[in-house]
């Protein structure tokens, strides 16, 4: 990363394994102390929400299975896609996307 962009890194250095040092950690500047207890609970609920990073992880939870079924149903209803077999002359590849 160019040195002039170092101040814009908002992630905690503990996230990175390559000993990256963040000059201005966001947790040093953000405080929830002045929020009402109701709003604080809402913010913490949003923070605590975890989205799965893989199908294997998502498929273990009924809420994500329902969401996937609804998404596929919407694709089929809207004729957004057609499921087909892979042609015999083609080879499939697996790809992992790290977010």
C-alpha positions in Angstrom: 0.0 0.0 0.0 1.4 3.5 -0.8 2.6 5.3 2.2 0.2 8.2 1.6 -2.8 5.8 2.1 -1.6 4.4 5.4 -3.8 6.7 7.4 -7.0 5.3 5.8 -6.6 1.7 7.0 -9.4 1.2 9.5 -8.7 -2.5 10.4 -7.2 -3.6 13.6 -3.6 -4.8 13.2 -4.6 -8.0 15.1 -6.5 -9.1 12.0 -3.3 -9.3 10.0 -0.7 -12.0 10.4 2.1 -10.2 8.7 2.7 -7.8 11.7 1.2 -4.9 9.8 1.0 -1.9 12.1 -2.0 0.4 11.8 -1.2 4.0 12.8 -4.8 5.0 13.7 -7.0 2.2 15.0 -10.7 2.9 14.5 -11.5 1.6 18.0 -9.4 4.5 19.4 -11.8 7.0 17.9 -15.2 5.4 17.9 -17.2 5.3 21.2 -20.6 4.0 21.9 -20.7 5.6 25.4 -23.0 8.4 24.3 -25.6 6.2 22.7 -28.9 5.4 24.3 -29.2 1.8 25.7 -31.8 1.0 23.1 -29.7 2.2 20.2 -26.6 0.6 21.6 -28.4 -2.8 21.7 -29.4 -2.3 18.1 -25.8 -1.5 17.0 -24.4 -4.5 19.0 -27.0 -6.8 17.4 -25.8 -5.7 13.9 -22.1 -6.1 14.9 -22.8 -9.6 16.4 -24.5 -10.8 13.2 -22.3 -13.3 11.3 -22.8 -14.2 7.7 -21.4 -17.6 6.6 -18.4 -17.6 4.2 -19.1 -20.8 2.5 -22.0 -23.1 1.4 -20.9 -25.7 3.9 -21.2 -23.2 6.7 -24.5 -21.7 5.5 -26.1 -25.1 5.0 -25.9 -25.9 8.7 -28.5 -23.2 9.5 -32.1 -23.4 8.6 -32.4 -19.6 8.1 -29.7 -19.7 5.4 -31.2 -22.8 3.7 -34.5 -20.9 3.5 -32.8 -17.9 2.1 -30.9 -20.0 -0.5 -34.2 -21.7 -1.5 -36.0 -18.4 -1.9 -33.1 -17.0 -4.0 -33.1 -20.0 -6.3 -36.9 -19.8 -6.6 -36.7 -16.1 -7.5 -34.1 -17.0 -10.3 -36.4 -19.7 -11.7 -39.6 -17.5 -11.4 -37.9 -14.6 -13.2 -36.2 -16.8 -15.8 -32.9 -15.4 -14.7 -31.1 -18.7 -15.3 -31.4 -22.2 -16.6 -29.6 -25.0 -14.9 -27.8 -27.2 -17.5 -25.3 -30.0 -17.5 -21.6 -29.2 -18.1 -20.7 -30.2 -21.7 -18.5 -33.3 -21.8 -15.6 -31.5 -23.5 -15.5 -29.0 -20.6 -13.8 -29.3 -17.2 -15.2 -27.8 -14.0 -12.9 -25.8 -11.6 -13.4 -25.0 -8.0 -12.6 -21.5 -6.8 -12.3 -20.3 -3.3 -12.9 -16.6 -2.7 -11.6 -15.1 0.5 -13.4 -12.1 1.7 
